[in-house]
Amino acid sequence: MSGIAQEIRRLKNEIPQGVRLVAVSKFHPADAIQEAYDAGQRLFGESRVQELLEKISRLPNDIQWHFIGHLQTNKVRSLIGKISLIESVDSERLLALIDSESEKAGVITDILLQIHVAREETKFGFSPEEYRTFFENESYIHYKAVKIRGVMGMASNTDDEDRIRSDFRRIYELFDSIAADKNYNLPDFNIVSMGMSGDWPVAVEEGSNMIRIGSRIFGSRAY
Ligand SMILES: *Cc1c(COP(=O)(O)O)cnc(C)c1O
């Protein structure tokens, strides 16, 4: 059995029921994805549009692809209809564009709102304030060709487990403040994507139901 297949199997044993595994295959070749596929994995995450489109054309078409990287507005159109979830919607401007392109294409695109709570790392994502305002103003009601499924977030890149835990807790609380409020009437708002190779057990303890694992499955990436 390949190392990739072995890690997929190990992870599936470790992950509690109800938590979905996104195998993050960015920067790894199609052959590596095929190995994971042969081990039963069907859900993969990619962070660059061109790379993703090439992989889609070369790999089995029952793979579900999640886009997890910063999405440039000029690349939105080429993704629409090809991915099952865009996890990294980091601004309302991007959301509006995904909505209008989806409408033109006659599809509904599932998305997550990326929330930014980590101290450093990425500058991308809704701040907690922007996120709250987005819902309080009922901005989401204008978008008919996107389905807002939940949130995605990352913890600070640190060894301090307390800090990591509190970041995840904050993301979960932001999720739950909307999911638990029936006034919003968002029945499909039920995905909390948080946790990567190094911190996923903490993320799951704090309420994640979707983890994004790259290096543990595929090894380190050569950028
Ligand atoms: C690369 C990436 C991952 C996977 O990270 P690993 O540490 O390799 O597991 C998860 N989420 C996002 C948004 C990423 O860009």
Ligand as a Chemical Component Dictionary entry (heavy atoms), coordinates in Angstrom:
data_LIG
# 
_chem_comp.id                   LIG 
_chem_comp.type                 NON-POLYMER 
_chem_comp.pdbx_formal_charge   0 
_chem_comp.three_letter_code    LIG 
# 
loop_
_chem_comp_atom.comp_id 
_chem_comp_atom.atom_id 
_chem_comp_atom.alt_atom_id 
_chem_comp_atom.type_symbol 
_chem_comp_atom.charge 
_chem_comp_atom.model_Cartn_x 
_chem_comp_atom.model_Cartn_y 
_chem_comp_atom.model_Cartn_z 
_chem_comp_atom.pdbx_ordinal 
LIG C1 C1 C 0 -2.595 24.271 2.188 1  
LIG C2 C2 C 0 -3.857 24.433 2.935 2  
LIG C3 C3 C 0 -4.308 23.439 3.823 3  
LIG C4 C4 C 0 -3.553 22.159 4.119 4  
LIG O1 O1 O 0 -2.473 22.419 4.975 5  
LIG P1 P1 P 0 -1.568 21.229 5.572 6  
LIG O2 O2 O 0 -0.882 21.864 6.703 7  
LIG O3 O3 O 0 -0.668 20.798 4.487 8  
LIG O4 O4 O 0 -2.498 20.149 6.007 9  
LIG C5 C5 C 0 -5.520 23.651 4.446 10 
LIG N1 N1 N 0 -6.246 24.773 4.240 11 
LIG C6 C6 C 0 -5.840 25.741 3.404 12 
LIG C7 C7 C 0 -6.710 26.942 3.227 13 
LIG C8 C8 C 0 -4.632 25.613 2.744 14 
LIG O5 O5 O 0 -4.240 26.587 1.919 15 
# 
loop_
_chem_comp_bond.comp_id 
_chem_comp_bond.atom_id_1 
_chem_comp_bond.atom_id_2 
_chem_comp_bond.value_order 
_chem_comp_bond.pdbx_ordinal 
LIG C1 C2 SING 1  
LIG C2 C3 SING 2  
LIG C2 C8 DOUB 3  
LIG C3 C4 SING 4  
LIG C3 C5 DOUB 5  
LIG C4 O1 SING 6  
LIG O1 P1 SING 7  
LIG P1 O2 DOUB 8  
LIG P1 O3 SING 9  
LIG P1 O4 SING 10 
LIG C5 N1 SING 11 
LIG N1 C6 DOUB 12 
LIG C6 C7 SING 13 
LIG C6 C8 SING 14 
LIG C8 O5 SING 15 
# 
